[in-house]
Amino acid sequence: MDRPRILSGIQPTGEMHLGNYLGALRLWVDAQYDALPHYCVVDLHSLTVQIDSKHLSKRTLDAVAMLLAIGLDPQHCTIFVQSHVPEHTSLTWILECVATMGELGRMTQFKDKGSSQESVSAGLFTYPVLMAADILLYDANKVPIGDDQRQHLELARRIAGRFNSRFGETFVMPEALVPPVAARVMDLQNPGSKMSKSSESSLGTVFLLDPADVVVSKVKKAVTDSDGTVHYDPENKPGISNLLEILSAITSERPDQLALKYSSYGALKTDVAGAVTDILRPIAERYKELSNEDAYVREVIRNGAMRAREVASVTLARATEAIGLLEPPAVASE
């Protein structure tokens, strides 16, 4: 059976957290041995929000180092930086001419982010098309995503289907790859919202590089309720259910079965804190080692870009031919 082709990316806009890891990144690690994966640091996407341009390049290097620290192996997957593969922006323009204003205006994240800004950039409006180009360039038939990214994948599918219908079969139709539990890890202080690096309180977010004592403190202070009984009920007991889902994702036991083991919130929090610190410890140790291996990280990026372009250039050529663009002349070598 053919190995599935996978594409996924993450922005270099700050520290990665437990929600990133349990919701997507751990899937990346597991998939690299049974699939043909391309994983990118999507630095172009980060330009759609207010950024500190002085630190973007360092954050990009740090993001690649973290991907290596969580267990990605360049021998089994392609790790690259989005802006190093110009085919992404070339295909984006072609797909923007297929997507519609109505589709982009209905995107939930655009509404959420745009509503808080006086002036909204065109990039924030059209970035879902760039995301579609990211996916379609690599003939990805599986896309590891968090639950909140389903709408973007559906847009990619619609654009691909419309292009194929108009210009002939060109793109593979991608499907979501979502973890069975902890697909959307919630904020420890506000379990009605997903865990995020931009949360108002850092107490609600466990970062992958948090020291063990900080992790324990954050979990111990997690918001629960006054009921006092441990049940898995996301609607009525979101705080406790979030802790059970985190523990379930780490232990592979069902959250409702885990709930039967506990008679107090304190015991549950103790076990969640222990499980989280155990999985984060080797990540932090490897990341510390990589902080002294800058040349190696840059080599991974350079090799990844070359491997990614080998695939992306073929797909872009297929798309430009299908839509009728004139083939560019060959550039003579010196």
C-alpha positions in Angstrom: 0.0 0.0 0.0 1.3 3.5 -0.9 2.5 5.5 2.1 0.3 8.6 2.7 1.7 12.0 1.9 1.4 14.5 4.7 1.9 18.2 5.0 1.6 20.4 8.1 3.1 23.6 9.4 3.5 25.8 12.5 4.1 29.5 12.8 7.3 30.8 14.5 5.4 33.4 16.5 6.4 32.3 20.0 7.0 29.4 22.3 5.3 26.1 21.4 2.9 24.7 24.1 1.3 21.5 25.3 -1.7 22.2 23.0 0.5 22.3 20.0 2.2 19.1 21.0 -0.8 16.9 22.0 -3.0 18.4 19.3 -0.7 18.1 16.3 3.1 17.8 16.8 3.1 14.4 18.4 1.1 13.2 15.4 3.9 14.6 13.2 6.5 12.5 15.0 4.4 9.3 14.8 3.6 9.8 11.2 7.2 10.3 9.9 7.8 6.5 9.9 4.7 5.4 8.1 4.2 8.3 5.7 5.9 10.7 3.3 5.8 13.9 5.4 6.7 17.5 4.7 6.7 19.7 7.8 7.3 23.5 7.5 7.8 26.5 9.7 5.3 28.8 8.1 7.1 32.1 8.5 5.0 33.8 5.7 1.8 33.1 7.7 3.3 34.9 10.6 3.5 38.1 8.6 -0.3 38.4 8.8 -0.2 39.5 12.4 1.9 42.2 14.2 5.4 40.8 14.5 8.8 41.9 15.8 10.8 41.8 12.6 14.1 42.0 14.5 13.3 38.6 16.1 11.5 36.7 13.3 14.6 35.0 11.9 15.7 33.8 15.3 12.2 32.6 16.2 12.2 30.7 12.9 15.5 28.9 13.8 14.2 28.2 17.3 11.0 26.7 15.8 13.1 24.3 13.6 15.2 23.4 16.7 12.0 22.6 18.6 10.7 20.4 15.8 13.9 18.4 16.0 13.7 18.4 19.8 10.3 16.8 19.8 11.6 13.9 17.8 11.4 14.8 14.1 14.2 13.1 12.1 15.4 14.7 8.9 16.2 11.2 7.6 12.4 10.3 7.8 10.8 13.6 7.0 11.4 16.9 5.2 11.7 19.9 7.5 11.8 23.3 5.8 11.0 27.0 6.1 8.0 28.1 4.0 9.6 31.2 2.5 12.6 29.2 1.3 10.3 27.5 -1.2 9.0 30.2 -3.6 6.5 27.8 -5.2 4.3 28.5 -2.2 3.7 32.1 -3.2 3.5 31.3 -6.9 0.7 28.7 -6.4 -1.1 31.0 -3.9 -1.7 33.6 -6.6 -3.1 31.0 -9.0 -5.4 29.7 -6.3 -6.5 33.2 -5.3 -7.8 33.5 -8.8 -10.0 30.4 -8.1 -11.1 31.1 -4.6 -13.9 33.6 -3.9 -14.3 36.7 -1.7 -17.3 35.1 -0.1 -15.4 32.0 0.9 -12.6 34.0 2.5 -14.9 36.4 4.3 -16.6 33.5 6.0 -13.4 32.1 7.6 -13.9 32.1 11.3 -10.3 33.1 12.2 -10.4 36.1 9.9 -13.6 37.3 11.6 -12.0 36.7 15.1 -8.7 38.4 14.3 -10.0 41.1 12.0 -12.7 42.3 14.4 -10.1 43.5 16.9 -8.1 45.5 14.4 -8.9 49.0 13.0 -7.1 48.2 9.7 -7.1 44.6 8.4 -4.3 43.6 6.1 -5.1 41.9 2.8 -2.7 39.1 3.9 -5.0 38.3 6.9 -7.9 38.0 4.5 -6.2 35.8 1.9 -3.8 33.7 4.1 -6.2 30.6 4.0 -5.3 30.4 0.3 -1.6 30.4 1.1 -2.5 27.5 3.5 -4.2 25.7 0.7 -1.2 26.1 -1.5 1.0 24.7 1.3 -1.1 21.6 1.4 -1.7 21.1 -2.3 1.9 21.6 -3.4 2.9 18.3 -1.8 0.0 16.1 -3.1 -0.9 15.7 0.6 -3.7 13.3 1.2 -3.5 13.5 5.0 -3.1 16.8 6.9 -2.5 16.6 10.7 -4.7 19.4 12.2 -6.2 20.7 15.4 -9.9 20.7 15.6 -10.1 24.4 14.9 -8.3 24.1 11.6 -11.0 22.0 9.9 -12.5 25.0 8.2 -9.2 25.8 6.5 -8.8 22.3 5.2 -12.3 22.3 3.9 -11.5 25.5 2.0 -8.4 23.8 0.5 -10.6 20.9 -0.6 -13.1 23.3 -2.2 -10.4 25.2 -4.1 -8.7 22.0 -5.3 -12.0 20.5 -6.4 -13.0 23.7 -8.3 -9.6 23.9 -10.0 -9.7 20.2 -11.0 -13.2 20.7 -12.4 -12.3 23.7 -14.5 -8.8 22.8 -15.7 -8.5 19.0 -15.3 -7.3 16.7 -12.5 -4.3 18.5 -11.0 -4.5 18.4 -7.2 -4.9 15.6 -4.7 -7.9 16.0 -2.4 -6.5 16.2 1.2 -8.2 14.7 4.3 -7.9 15.6 8.0 -5.8 13.6 10.4 -7.0 14.5 13.9 -6.0 12.8 17.2 -8.8 10.9 18.9 -8.4 12.9 22.1 -6.8 16.2 23.0 -7.3 17.5 19.5 -8.1 20.8 21.2 -6.3 21.2 24.5 -8.1 23.9 26.5 -6.7 26.7 28.6 -6.1 25.6 32.2 -7.5 28.9 33.6 -10.3 29.3 31.0 -11.4 25.9 29.9 -13.9 27.4 27.5 -11.0 28.6 25.3 -8.2 26.6 23.7 -4.7 26.7 25.1 -2.8 29.5 23.3 0.5 31.3 23.5 -1.5 34.6 23.4 -3.7 33.9 26.4 -4.2 36.8 28.8 -2.7 34.7 31.6 0.3 32.6 31.2 -1.0 30.3 34.0 -3.4 28.7 31.5 -0.7 27.7 29.0 1.9 25.0 29.6 4.9 25.7 27.3 7.1 22.9 26.1 10.2 24.6 27.8 8.5 25.3 31.1 10.6 24.0 34.0 9.0 21.0 35.9 8.1 23.1 39.0 6.3 25.7 36.7 4.4 22.9 35.0 3.3 21.4 38.4 2.3 24.8 39.6 0.2 25.6 36.5 -1.6 22.2 36.6 -2.3 22.5 40.4 -3.8 25.9 39.8 -6.0 24.7 36.9 -9.6 25.9 37.2 -12.1 23.1 38.0 -15.5 23.5 39.7 -17.1 23.1 43.1 -18.8 19.8 42.5 -15.9 17.8 43.9 -16.5 14.6 41.9 -14.4 13.5 38.9 -16.5 12.8 35.8 -15.8 13.2 32.1 -18.4 15.7 31.0 -16.9 18.3 28.6 -20.1 20.4 28.6 -20.8 20.6 32.3 -17.3 20.0 33.7 -15.0 21.5 31.2 -12.0 22.0 33.5 -11.9 18.5 34.8 -12.7 17.1 31.4 -9.7 19.0 29.9 -7.4 17.5 32.6 -8.7 14.0 31.8 -8.2 14.6 28.1 -4.6 15.7 28.6 -3.9 12.6 30.7 -5.8 10.4 28.2 -3.7 11.7 25.4 -0.5 10.9 27.3 -1.5 7.5 28.7 -3.8 6.3 25.8 -6.5 5.5 28.2 -10.0 6.7 27.6 -10.9 9.9 29.6 -14.1 8.4 30.9 -12.3 5.3 32.2 -9.6 7.5 33.7 -12.2 9.4 35.6 -13.2 6.2 37.5 -9.8 6.1 39.1 -10.1 9.3 41.0 -12.1 10.4 44.0 -10.5 13.9 44.3 -9.4 16.7 42.1 -6.0 16.9 43.9 -5.0 13.3 43.0 -6.0 13.9 39.3 -4.0 17.1 39.1 -1.0 15.4 40.7 -1.1 12.6 38.0 -1.6 15.1 35.2 1.3 17.2 36.3 3.6 14.2 36.6 2.6 12.8 33.2 3.1 16.2 31.5 6.5 16.8 33.1 7.6 13.3 32.1 6.9 13.9 28.4 8.3 17.4 28.4 11.6 16.6 30.1 13.4 14.9 27.2 12.1 17.6 24.8 13.7 20.4 26.9 17.0 18.4 27.2 17.3 17.9 23.5 16.3 21.5 22.8 19.1 22.7 25.1 21.6 20.5 23.2 20.4 21.9 19.8 20.9 25.5 21.1 24.7 24.8 20.7 24.3 23.2 17.2 23.3 26.2 15.1 25.2 24.8 12.0 23.3 21.5 12.2 19.9 23.3 12.4 20.8 25.5 9.4 21.9 22.4 7.5 18.5 20.7 8.2 16.8 23.8 6.8 18.9 24.0 3.7 18.5 20.3 2.9 14.8 20.5 3.6 14.3 23.4 1.3 16.0 21.5 -1.6 14.0 18.4 -1.0 10.7 20.4 -0.7 11.4 22.2 -3.9 11.9 19.0 -5.8 8.3 18.1 -5.0 6.7 21.6 -5.1 8.2 22.5 -8.4 6.6 19.5 -10.1 3.1 20.3 -8.7 3.4 24.0 -9.6 4.4 23.1 -13.2 1.4 20.9 -13.4 -0.9 23.7 -12.2 0.6 26.3 -14.5 0.2 24.0 -17.5 -3.3 23.1 -16.6 -4.4 26.8 -16.3 -2.7 27.7 -19.5 0.3 29.8 -18.5 3.2 29.8 -21.0 6.1 27.6 -19.9 9.1 29.8 -18.9 12.3 29.5 -21.1 15.2 27.6 -19.6 17.8 29.7 -18.0 21.3 29.0 -19.5 23.9 28.0 -16.9 27.1 30.0 -16.8 
